Amino acid sequence: MSRRVRIKVSLFAFQDIITSVTGVIVLVTLLSSLELVHRKAEPVPSSQAATDVSRLADQIPALELAVASGKLTKAEILGFNDFAIKRIGPSM
């Protein structure tokens, strides 16, 4: 009778690599979140913010009219002329 030679394959090296990569991703995520916590935002005066919002709100109808009249959008200028609508739920 001949015995079959079984080749044992060890996945410990693969497991070590996956564990190391996961650890690095967790470390980077934690460091990024700590940076966001310690980052100090510059406060914007509420009157200036309200003025900016109202000014931008006044520009929206004019921009809609310009695009509807044929003005190219920034995406069209850059060559992105296609779009896709993602359907939510089942589709046929």
C-alpha positions as a Markdown table, in Angstrom:
| # | Residue | x | y | z |
|---|---|---|---|---|
| 1 | Met | 0.0 | 0.0 | 0.0 |
| 2 | Ser | 1.2 | 3.4 | -0.9 |
| 3 | Arg | 0.7 | 6.2 | 1.5 |
| 4 | Arg | -0.5 | 9.5 | 0.2 |
| 5 | Val | 1.7 | 12.4 | 1.0 |
| 6 | Arg | -0.4 | 15.2 | 2.5 |
| 7 | Ile | 0.9 | 18.7 | 2.1 |
| 8 | Lys | 0.0 | 20.8 | 5.0 |
| 9 | Val | -0.8 | 24.3 | 4.2 |
| 10 | Ser | -0.5 | 26.9 | 6.9 |
| 11 | Leu | -2.5 | 30.1 | 6.8 |
| 12 | Phe | -0.7 | 31.7 | 9.8 |
| 13 | Ala | 1.2 | 34.1 | 7.6 |
| 14 | Phe | -2.0 | 35.2 | 5.9 |
| 15 | Gln | -3.7 | 35.6 | 9.2 |
| 16 | Asp | -0.8 | 37.7 | 10.5 |
| 17 | Ile | -1.0 | 40.0 | 7.5 |
| 18 | Ile | -4.8 | 40.5 | 7.8 |
| 19 | Thr | -4.5 | 41.1 | 11.6 |
| 20 | Ser | -1.7 | 43.7 | 11.0 |
| 21 | Val | -3.6 | 45.5 | 8.3 |
| 22 | Thr | -6.7 | 45.6 | 10.4 |
| 23 | Gly | -4.7 | 47.0 | 13.3 |
| 24 | Val | -3.2 | 49.7 | 11.2 |
| 25 | Ile | -6.7 | 50.7 | 9.9 |
| 26 | Val | -8.0 | 50.9 | 13.4 |
| 27 | Leu | -5.0 | 53.0 | 14.5 |
| 28 | Val | -5.4 | 55.4 | 11.6 |
| 29 | Thr | -9.2 | 55.7 | 12.4 |
| 30 | Leu | -8.5 | 56.5 | 16.0 |
| 31 | Leu | -5.8 | 59.0 | 15.2 |
| 32 | Ser | -8.1 | 60.7 | 12.7 |
| 33 | Ser | -10.9 | 60.9 | 15.2 |
| 34 | Leu | -8.6 | 62.3 | 17.9 |
| 35 | Glu | -7.4 | 65.0 | 15.4 |
| 36 | Leu | -11.0 | 66.0 | 14.7 |
| 37 | Val | -11.8 | 66.2 | 18.4 |
| 38 | His | -8.8 | 68.5 | 19.1 |
| 39 | Arg | -9.2 | 70.6 | 16.0 |
| 40 | Lys | -10.5 | 74.0 | 16.8 |
| 41 | Ala | -12.9 | 75.6 | 14.3 |
| 42 | Glu | -12.9 | 79.3 | 13.7 |
| 43 | Pro | -16.2 | 80.7 | 14.8 |
| 44 | Val | -18.1 | 82.6 | 12.2 |
| 45 | Pro | -20.3 | 85.4 | 13.4 |
| 46 | Ser | -23.9 | 84.5 | 13.1 |
| 47 | Ser | -24.7 | 87.7 | 11.2 |
| 48 | Gln | -22.1 | 87.0 | 8.6 |
| 49 | Ala | -23.3 | 83.4 | 8.2 |
| 50 | Ala | -26.9 | 84.5 | 7.9 |
| 51 | Thr | -25.9 | 87.1 | 5.2 |
| 52 | Asp | -23.9 | 84.4 | 3.3 |
| 53 | Val | -26.9 | 82.0 | 3.4 |
| 54 | Ser | -29.4 | 84.6 | 2.3 |
| 55 | Arg | -27.0 | 85.8 | -0.5 |
| 56 | Leu | -26.6 | 82.3 | -1.8 |
| 57 | Ala | -30.4 | 81.6 | -1.5 |
| 58 | Asp | -30.9 | 84.6 | -3.8 |
| 59 | Gln | -28.5 | 83.3 | -6.4 |
| 60 | Ile | -30.2 | 79.9 | -6.8 |
| 61 | Pro | -33.1 | 80.9 | -9.0 |
| 62 | Ala | -30.8 | 82.9 | -11.3 |
| 63 | Leu | -28.5 | 79.9 | -11.6 |
| 64 | Glu | -31.4 | 77.6 | -12.3 |
| 65 | Leu | -32.7 | 79.9 | -15.0 |
| 66 | Ala | -29.2 | 80.2 | -16.6 |
| 67 | Val | -28.8 | 76.4 | -16.7 |
| 68 | Ala | -32.3 | 75.9 | -18.1 |
| 69 | Ser | -31.5 | 78.5 | -20.8 |
| 70 | Gly | -28.5 | 76.5 | -22.0 |
| 71 | Lys | -25.5 | 77.6 | -19.8 |
| 72 | Leu | -23.1 | 74.7 | -19.3 |
| 73 | Thr | -22.6 | 73.4 | -15.8 |
| 74 | Lys | -19.2 | 72.8 | -14.3 |
| 75 | Ala | -19.5 | 69.1 | -14.8 |
| 76 | Glu | -20.4 | 69.6 | -18.5 |
| 77 | Ile | -17.4 | 71.9 | -18.9 |
| 78 | Leu | -15.2 | 69.2 | -17.5 |
| 79 | Gly | -16.6 | 66.6 | -19.9 |
| 80 | Phe | -18.9 | 64.7 | -17.6 |
| 81 | Asn | -22.0 | 64.6 | -19.8 |
| 82 | Asp | -23.5 | 61.3 | -18.6 |
| 83 | Phe | -25.5 | 60.6 | -15.5 |
| 84 | Ala | -27.2 | 57.7 | -13.9 |
| 85 | Ile | -30.2 | 57.5 | -11.6 |
| 86 | Lys | -30.0 | 54.9 | -9.0 |
| 87 | Arg | -33.2 | 53.1 | -8.3 |
| 88 | Ile | -34.1 | 52.2 | -4.8 |
| 89 | Gly | -35.9 | 48.9 | -4.4 |
| 90 | Pro | -36.6 | 46.2 | -6.9 |
| 91 | Ser | -36.5 | 46.9 | -10.6 |
| 92 | Met | -37.2 | 44.9 | -13.7 |
